[in-house]
Amino acid sequence: MFTKEDKGLLLTEVQILCPDHTGELDNDFAIQEVNRSILSVKNNKATGCDSIPHEAWKTLVTADKEAASLTKLFNP
């Protein structure tokens, strides 16, 4: 079990190893990023909470027009 001193030590190590990148989280996704992430998923795996098979996402990404639509969907 951790003590208060251990918790402070762990937070200090995390802050040193992982600098603050929260500003990068506000950037929009690029079409290339959406394509790369969807195409990197392996086939014949369990679906996510949306119950859409990975093969269906890959089919949507193959057409450039659809990739642009998906990117607009993922960006705020």
C-alpha positions in Angstrom: 0.0 0.0 0.0 1.3 3.5 -0.8 1.8 6.2 1.7 1.4 9.9 1.1 5.2 10.2 0.7 5.2 7.5 -2.0 2.4 9.2 -3.9 4.3 12.5 -4.0 7.4 10.7 -5.2 5.5 8.9 -8.0 3.9 12.1 -9.2 7.2 13.9 -9.3 8.7 11.1 -11.4 5.8 11.1 -13.8 6.0 14.9 -14.2 9.7 14.5 -15.0 9.3 11.7 -17.4 6.2 13.0 -19.1 6.2 16.7 -19.8 3.0 18.6 -20.2 1.6 18.1 -23.7 -2.0 19.1 -23.0 -1.7 21.9 -25.6 -1.3 19.2 -28.3 -4.6 17.6 -27.4 -6.5 20.6 -28.8 -5.2 20.1 -32.3 -7.5 18.7 -35.0 -6.9 15.3 -36.5 -5.4 15.2 -40.0 -6.8 13.0 -42.7 -3.5 11.0 -42.8 -3.8 10.4 -39.0 -7.3 9.0 -39.3 -6.3 6.8 -42.3 -3.2 5.5 -40.5 -5.0 4.7 -37.3 -7.9 2.9 -38.9 -5.8 0.9 -41.4 -3.5 -0.2 -38.6 -6.2 -2.1 -36.8 -6.1 -5.9 -37.4 -9.0 -7.7 -39.0 -11.1 -10.4 -37.4 -10.9 -8.8 -33.9 -13.7 -8.0 -31.5 -15.6 -4.8 -32.2 -15.6 -1.8 -29.9 -18.5 -0.3 -28.0 -20.0 0.9 -31.3 -20.3 -2.7 -32.6 -18.9 -1.7 -36.0 -16.4 -4.3 -37.4 -12.9 -3.0 -38.2 -13.4 -4.2 -41.8 -16.3 -1.7 -42.2 -14.1 1.2 -40.9 -11.3 0.1 -43.4 -13.8 0.1 -46.2 -14.9 3.6 -45.4 -11.3 4.9 -45.3 -10.3 3.4 -48.7 -12.2 6.2 -50.6 -10.6 9.6 -50.2 -14.0 11.3 -50.0 -15.0 9.1 -47.1 -11.8 9.6 -45.2 -12.4 13.4 -45.3 -15.9 12.8 -43.9 -14.6 10.7 -41.1 -12.0 13.3 -40.2 -14.7 15.9 -40.0 -16.7 13.6 -37.7 -13.8 13.0 -35.3 -12.8 16.7 -35.1 -14.8 19.0 -32.9 
